[in-house]
Amino acid sequence: MKKQVLFIHSAGPQGIRQGSSGLIAHLQEQLGEAYHVLSPGMPDPDYVLWKAQIANEIKALDGEVLLVGHSLGGSILLKYLSEEAGQLTVSGLFLIAAPYWGKDDDWQNEDYALSDSFVSKLPHLPNLFLYHSRHDPVVPIAHAQHYAKQLPQAVTRTYEGDDHYFREGLPELADDIKRI
């Protein structure tokens, strides 16, 4: 049976060479036939709509799941897990360039913000990874640093470049998934 990877993409257009499309394609290629990467198209950015879509996707899965969230998809996955996860068994959570809403003035949105006690409400996450470019022009590195402080069990991978979309892939992501 193939391992299931649910990938929740970034906000914005997701056509060829847009949004998370390149990252998703490279991930499926790097993981190979042993994995089934599901990357549903998400509606316009709205937490209630994304939450419903994520819930539907998760209900359709059997057993354990690996969750990958890119940018807005990462922050929404974390919020969803802290509010709605129930009995979901998550083998690994992988957050790529995820914004931390409420971190600073440019990132204020109550709909996406985590509760102050979000960490205590998360299901058991035996494998948690954060990936972020040091000079990300979209989501500043301070967001990853804030997550790392809140989630000290996370493995944080920082890259020297200015990549946000990782269109050429993120080999460490595939390696980390394969280790689980």
Backbone bond lengths (Angstrom), bond angles and torsions (degrees), N, CA, C in turn:
res aa  C-N    CA-C-N  psi(-1)  N-CA   C-N-CA  omega(-1)  CA-C   N-CA-C  phi
1 M - - - 1.438 - - 1.539 109.38 -
2 K 1.312 116.28 133.65 1.458 121.14 179.86 1.520 110.52 -70.33
3 K 1.327 115.13 144.74 1.457 119.85 173.89 1.523 108.25 -76.07
4 Q 1.321 115.72 141.86 1.454 121.91 -175.34 1.528 111.31 -98.13
5 V 1.324 115.14 127.33 1.457 121.92 176.78 1.522 107.02 -121.63
6 L 1.320 116.35 116.59 1.457 120.84 176.62 1.520 107.45 -98.99
7 F 1.332 116.46 117.25 1.467 123.19 -177.20 1.529 108.43 -108.10
8 I 1.326 115.97 118.44 1.466 121.23 176.42 1.531 107.22 -102.43
9 H 1.314 115.21 117.10 1.465 121.94 -171.21 1.525 113.70 -76.75
10 S 1.318 113.97 174.93 1.461 122.68 177.78 1.531 109.81 -73.86
11 A 1.319 116.13 171.60 1.460 121.24 174.94 1.529 109.16 -73.38
12 G 1.312 115.62 165.25 1.456 120.76 175.06 1.517 113.42 89.33
13 P 1.331 116.39 -177.72 1.458 121.80 -177.58 1.535 111.60 -59.01
14 Q 1.327 116.28 145.16 1.456 121.54 -176.88 1.530 112.10 -124.97
15 G 1.322 116.39 26.05 1.458 120.11 177.66 1.523 111.42 -72.36
16 I 1.322 116.42 -173.87 1.459 121.62 179.28 1.533 109.23 -57.53
17 R 1.342 115.82 131.01 1.465 124.24 -178.55 1.534 112.75 61.45
18 Q 1.325 117.31 25.01 1.453 121.60 176.92 1.526 109.36 -125.35
19 G 1.322 115.47 150.86 1.452 120.89 174.07 1.515 113.24 52.46
20 S 1.307 116.04 -130.68 1.470 122.77 -177.00 1.517 113.70 -90.75
21 S 1.318 119.20 2.60 1.473 121.54 -171.13 1.526 113.46 -57.67
22 G 1.325 117.74 -44.03 1.460 119.87 179.67 1.517 112.22 -66.87
23 L 1.310 116.45 -41.37 1.461 121.67 178.59 1.521 110.86 -62.00
24 I 1.320 117.04 -42.89 1.471 121.43 179.21 1.524 110.31 -64.05
25 A 1.322 117.98 -46.26 1.463 121.67 -179.43 1.528 111.18 -60.88
26 H 1.319 116.55 -45.18 1.471 120.05 179.00 1.522 111.39 -65.33
27 L 1.319 117.20 -38.31 1.461 119.80 179.76 1.523 110.72 -63.17
28 Q 1.327 117.63 -46.72 1.465 120.06 178.94 1.527 110.84 -60.87
29 E 1.332 116.44 -41.24 1.463 120.67 178.68 1.528 111.11 -64.03
30 Q 1.320 117.25 -44.39 1.463 121.65 -178.32 1.529 112.29 -69.45
31 L 1.322 117.25 -32.96 1.463 120.15 -178.85 1.526 112.14 -79.33
32 G 1.306 116.71 -31.95 1.457 120.28 176.75 1.519 113.82 78.58
33 E 1.315 114.60 -165.08 1.458 123.08 -171.57 1.523 114.78 -70.26
34 A 1.312 118.24 -17.20 1.474 120.96 -178.08 1.529 111.93 -75.74
35 Y 1.329 117.06 -8.33 1.460 121.30 -176.49 1.521 110.95 -125.42
36 H 1.307 114.54 145.49 1.457 121.31 173.14 1.526 107.10 -113.63
37 V 1.333 116.06 108.45 1.463 121.15 179.70 1.525 108.02 -92.62
38 L 1.313 115.09 114.68 1.462 121.29 176.87 1.514 107.46 -99.29
39 S 1.307 116.33 128.04 1.466 120.02 -179.84 1.524 108.91 -134.84
40 P 1.319 116.38 78.97 1.460 119.53 -177.23 1.512 112.17 -66.36
41 G 1.311 115.53 146.10 1.451 119.82 172.47 1.517 108.14 -69.53
42 M 1.300 116.49 131.26 1.460 121.02 -178.83 1.525 108.89 -99.99
43 P 1.341 116.67 151.83 1.466 119.88 178.80 1.526 111.24 -70.07
44 D 1.318 116.15 -178.95 1.466 119.66 174.71 1.522 108.38 -53.95
45 P 1.330 117.18 145.55 1.468 119.99 -176.83 1.531 113.18 -56.20
46 D 1.305 113.61 112.02 1.455 123.62 177.73 1.519 105.00 -160.70
47 Y 1.339 117.72 119.31 1.460 119.56 -172.71 1.525 112.40 -56.45
48 V 1.309 118.75 -42.72 1.464 120.96 -177.69 1.527 110.56 -61.08
49 L 1.325 117.26 -43.18 1.468 120.87 179.38 1.526 111.74 -67.97
50 W 1.338 116.96 -42.88 1.463 120.41 179.66 1.520 110.49 -66.24
51 K 1.333 117.18 -39.61 1.462 121.50 178.60 1.527 110.04 -60.11
52 A 1.323 117.21 -45.02 1.467 121.19 179.02 1.527 111.09 -63.45
53 Q 1.324 117.01 -41.95 1.464 121.02 179.45 1.528 110.72 -64.59
54 I 1.331 116.86 -44.53 1.469 120.93 178.49 1.523 110.05 -61.64
55 A 1.324 117.38 -44.36 1.472 121.23 179.11 1.529 110.62 -58.86
56 N 1.319 117.35 -43.80 1.469 120.89 178.75 1.525 111.71 -64.01
57 E 1.321 116.85 -41.88 1.464 120.55 179.95 1.527 110.50 -65.24
58 I 1.311 117.21 -42.37 1.462 121.00 -178.67 1.527 110.99 -67.12
59 K 1.334 117.28 -38.99 1.472 121.04 178.54 1.522 111.42 -60.44
60 A 1.317 117.18 -30.29 1.463 121.70 -178.00 1.531 113.01 -79.34
61 L 1.333 117.33 -8.61 1.457 121.42 -177.77 1.520 110.96 -92.28
62 D 1.326 115.65 152.49 1.457 121.59 176.40 1.516 109.61 -109.50
63 G 1.316 116.73 134.67 1.458 120.91 172.84 1.511 114.00 71.28
64 E 1.317 113.74 -148.72 1.464 120.38 -177.07 1.522 110.93 -72.05
65 V 1.322 114.73 154.12 1.456 120.08 -179.40 1.525 109.38 -139.46
66 L 1.307 114.86 148.02 1.459 123.29 171.60 1.524 106.06 -103.90
67 L 1.329 117.69 128.65 1.457 122.04 -177.71 1.515 110.11 -112.03
68 V 1.327 115.34 130.28 1.463 121.82 177.68 1.519 107.39 -124.07
69 G 1.325 116.54 129.78 1.449 120.75 177.30 1.513 110.33 -128.56
70 H 1.323 115.01 130.74 1.464 121.07 -179.34 1.525 109.33 -110.06
71 S 1.318 116.66 124.52 1.457 124.18 176.60 1.531 109.69 55.96
72 L 1.332 118.59 -120.54 1.461 120.26 -179.67 1.525 110.54 -56.84
73 G 1.325 117.22 -37.42 1.467 120.64 178.43 1.514 112.72 -58.99
74 G 1.329 117.10 -34.80 1.461 120.71 178.51 1.516 112.05 -70.01
75 S 1.314 116.65 -45.01 1.462 118.81 -179.15 1.527 110.86 -67.45
76 I 1.321 117.27 -35.91 1.466 119.59 178.79 1.523 110.92 -71.11
77 L 1.321 118.17 -38.62 1.473 119.64 176.15 1.526 110.77 -59.56
78 L 1.317 117.41 -44.23 1.462 120.75 -179.45 1.528 110.42 -63.68
79 K 1.306 117.19 -43.08 1.471 121.00 177.69 1.526 109.74 -62.69
80 Y 1.323 116.91 -45.95 1.462 120.83 178.92 1.528 110.60 -57.45
81 L 1.313 117.04 -47.86 1.467 120.75 -178.70 1.530 111.81 -62.55
82 S 1.322 117.27 -33.52 1.462 119.69 -178.84 1.524 112.32 -80.15
83 E 1.328 117.54 -13.55 1.465 120.30 -177.44 1.524 114.91 -117.58
84 E 1.333 117.17 -26.31 1.456 119.09 -168.16 1.517 116.20 -131.56
85 A 1.290 119.80 -3.13 1.465 121.64 -165.70 1.521 115.41 -60.84
86 G 1.308 119.18 -33.78 1.457 120.08 179.88 1.516 112.09 60.17
87 Q 1.332 115.95 -124.86 1.464 122.26 -176.15 1.528 113.36 -95.96
88 L 1.300 118.20 16.23 1.455 122.28 -179.13 1.526 111.08 -62.20
89 T 1.339 116.11 131.93 1.460 121.41 175.98 1.525 108.00 -99.41
90 V 1.319 115.69 109.18 1.458 121.87 -178.90 1.525 107.69 -104.36
91 S 1.335 116.30 115.67 1.467 120.68 178.57 1.514 111.99 -75.94
92 G 1.340 116.22 -28.88 1.447 120.40 -179.63 1.511 110.80 -163.43
93 L 1.322 115.66 144.17 1.457 122.79 175.40 1.521 107.16 -123.48
94 F 1.328 116.00 128.06 1.456 123.19 -174.65 1.528 107.68 -126.27
95 L 1.323 117.08 113.35 1.458 122.44 -177.08 1.522 109.59 -110.24
96 I 1.317 116.23 121.97 1.457 122.41 -176.01 1.530 109.39 -113.51
97 A 1.335 116.71 117.21 1.466 122.61 176.43 1.529 111.85 50.31
98 A 1.321 116.36 43.52 1.463 121.28 -176.54 1.527 111.53 -83.21
99 P 1.323 117.16 130.98 1.462 119.67 176.22 1.531 111.18 -74.21
100 Y 1.312 115.33 147.30 1.462 122.00 174.84 1.520 105.93 -105.38
101 W 1.316 116.86 99.94 1.456 122.43 -174.60 1.522 110.59 -67.68
102 G 1.333 114.98 134.06 1.454 121.42 -177.56 1.512 112.25 92.47
103 K 1.333 116.43 -1.89 1.471 121.36 -178.54 1.526 111.31 -65.72
104 D 1.310 116.98 -44.87 1.460 119.83 178.78 1.522 109.60 -147.31
105 D 1.311 116.68 177.81 1.463 121.01 -172.86 1.523 114.12 -58.74
106 D 1.326 117.62 -32.38 1.461 120.10 -178.30 1.528 112.64 -77.79
107 W 1.303 117.39 -9.00 1.468 121.65 -174.41 1.522 111.05 -124.99
108 Q 1.305 116.56 49.00 1.458 122.13 178.44 1.525 109.05 -102.42
109 N 1.310 116.50 118.43 1.462 121.62 173.66 1.522 107.08 -161.03
110 E 1.318 116.54 106.35 1.465 121.75 -177.24 1.525 112.06 -56.52
111 D 1.327 116.88 -33.70 1.462 119.78 -178.13 1.524 112.20 -61.99
112 Y 1.319 117.59 -32.72 1.459 121.79 -176.17 1.525 113.64 -100.53
113 A 1.326 117.42 -13.42 1.459 121.55 -174.83 1.532 111.51 -67.58
114 L 1.318 114.67 143.64 1.463 121.46 176.31 1.519 109.65 -82.70
115 S 1.319 116.34 153.20 1.460 119.19 174.43 1.523 108.93 -70.88
116 D 1.305 117.02 159.81 1.462 120.95 179.03 1.522 111.94 -60.98
117 S 1.318 116.57 -27.49 1.472 121.17 -177.85 1.530 112.51 -105.10
118 F 1.333 117.55 24.07 1.465 120.15 -174.93 1.520 113.20 -56.76
119 V 1.320 118.11 -36.19 1.470 120.79 -176.57 1.527 110.45 -60.57
120 S 1.326 117.28 -42.24 1.466 120.47 -177.77 1.525 112.47 -71.25
121 K 1.315 117.53 -15.68 1.465 121.56 -178.11 1.528 113.41 -97.43
122 L 1.321 116.98 -5.39 1.460 120.18 -179.97 1.520 110.52 -71.82
123 P 1.349 116.26 146.53 1.464 117.67 172.25 1.529 108.94 -69.41
124 H 1.302 116.26 169.41 1.472 119.91 177.34 1.530 108.32 -60.16
125 L 1.320 116.07 125.17 1.468 122.19 179.32 1.524 107.79 -120.58
126 P 1.336 117.47 92.29 1.461 119.75 -176.54 1.526 113.65 -67.32
127 N 1.312 116.98 -20.60 1.466 121.70 -179.25 1.520 108.29 -138.17
128 L 1.321 115.60 113.96 1.456 121.52 -178.30 1.523 108.27 -132.12
129 F 1.337 115.74 126.06 1.461 121.58 -176.22 1.523 110.24 -129.91
130 L 1.331 115.44 141.32 1.456 123.31 175.03 1.526 108.18 -120.64
131 Y 1.330 117.34 132.16 1.464 122.86 178.85 1.525 107.54 -125.41
132 H 1.342 116.39 131.41 1.459 118.93 -178.15 1.527 110.26 -159.45
133 S 1.311 116.28 139.61 1.465 121.42 174.44 1.522 109.52 -82.65
134 R 1.314 114.84 138.34 1.466 120.87 -178.11 1.536 112.05 -59.40
135 H 1.329 117.31 -32.75 1.464 121.40 -177.21 1.528 111.41 -117.69
136 D 1.326 116.64 36.67 1.471 122.23 178.64 1.531 108.61 -56.01
137 P 1.347 117.57 122.08 1.458 119.79 -177.93 1.532 113.84 -79.94
138 V 1.317 117.70 -9.55 1.463 121.35 -177.90 1.526 111.18 -100.91
139 V 1.322 116.33 -53.95 1.469 122.38 -179.56 1.535 107.36 -118.64
140 P 1.313 118.51 110.15 1.463 121.14 -177.91 1.533 112.89 -58.06
141 I 1.322 115.82 150.56 1.467 122.95 -179.56 1.533 111.52 -58.41
142 A 1.318 118.35 -24.46 1.470 121.20 178.99 1.527 111.61 -57.89
143 H 1.327 117.42 -28.04 1.463 120.60 178.70 1.528 110.40 -66.54
144 A 1.313 117.17 -45.46 1.471 120.86 177.73 1.524 110.23 -64.03
145 Q 1.307 116.26 -38.63 1.463 120.15 178.94 1.525 111.08 -64.25
146 H 1.321 116.39 -37.14 1.462 119.61 178.07 1.537 110.36 -67.52
147 Y 1.324 116.66 -43.26 1.477 119.56 175.42 1.527 110.55 -59.47
148 A 1.323 116.18 -44.58 1.469 119.95 -178.45 1.528 110.99 -60.97
149 K 1.309 116.71 -36.20 1.463 120.27 177.96 1.527 110.85 -68.25
150 Q 1.317 116.97 -41.50 1.464 121.96 -179.86 1.529 112.17 -73.66
151 L 1.330 115.92 -29.23 1.473 122.23 -175.55 1.535 109.02 -123.09
152 P 1.317 118.56 70.78 1.466 121.00 -173.86 1.528 114.30 -63.44
153 Q 1.324 117.91 -17.51 1.462 120.51 177.88 1.533 112.07 -77.13
154 A 1.319 117.24 -11.15 1.466 121.12 -178.27 1.523 111.40 -71.94
155 V 1.316 114.74 143.35 1.455 121.71 169.72 1.526 105.77 -86.87
156 T 1.322 116.49 122.28 1.462 120.77 -178.63 1.516 109.55 -106.05
157 R 1.329 115.88 126.02 1.462 122.05 177.69 1.529 107.60 -114.90
158 T 1.324 115.43 116.25 1.456 121.97 -178.56 1.521 108.85 -110.29
159 Y 1.326 115.47 137.02 1.468 122.18 -178.30 1.521 109.54 -113.84
160 E 1.318 116.51 143.56 1.462 122.08 -175.28 1.520 113.36 -70.85
161 G 1.294 119.51 -23.32 1.454 121.90 -173.48 1.510 114.72 -76.72
162 D 1.332 113.77 -161.26 1.460 121.16 -178.83 1.528 110.87 -122.18
163 D 1.308 116.07 31.66 1.457 120.30 -176.57 1.523 111.17 -82.94
164 H 1.304 116.32 134.23 1.463 121.77 173.11 1.528 109.71 -113.07
165 Y 1.320 116.10 -36.98 1.466 120.35 -173.50 1.519 113.92 -92.77
166 F 1.311 119.00 -20.00 1.466 123.23 179.43 1.535 110.62 48.90
167 R 1.321 115.26 48.46 1.476 120.69 -177.63 1.520 113.09 -62.09
168 E 1.327 117.01 -24.63 1.464 120.92 178.84 1.529 111.31 -92.82
169 G 1.313 115.94 11.57 1.461 120.34 177.47 1.515 113.00 95.98
170 L 1.303 113.59 173.42 1.455 122.86 -180.00 1.529 106.16 -142.39
171 P 1.357 116.36 83.82 1.473 120.06 -172.93 1.525 114.41 -54.07
172 E 1.332 117.60 -34.64 1.465 119.71 179.71 1.523 111.65 -63.71
173 L 1.327 117.18 -31.75 1.451 120.54 177.24 1.525 110.73 -61.81
174 A 1.311 116.64 -49.24 1.468 120.43 178.57 1.537 110.67 -62.50
175 D 1.312 116.92 -41.85 1.486 120.27 178.90 1.523 110.37 -62.09
176 D 1.321 117.18 -43.78 1.467 120.45 -179.47 1.527 110.87 -64.58
177 I 1.315 117.34 -39.94 1.467 121.08 178.22 1.527 109.81 -63.92
178 K 1.315 117.36 -44.23 1.466 120.97 -178.32 1.528 112.66 -64.23
179 R 1.316 117.85 -26.81 1.473 121.48 179.58 1.535 112.64 -72.49
180 I 1.306 116.80 -15.41 1.476 120.61 -176.86 1.531 109.36 -87.58
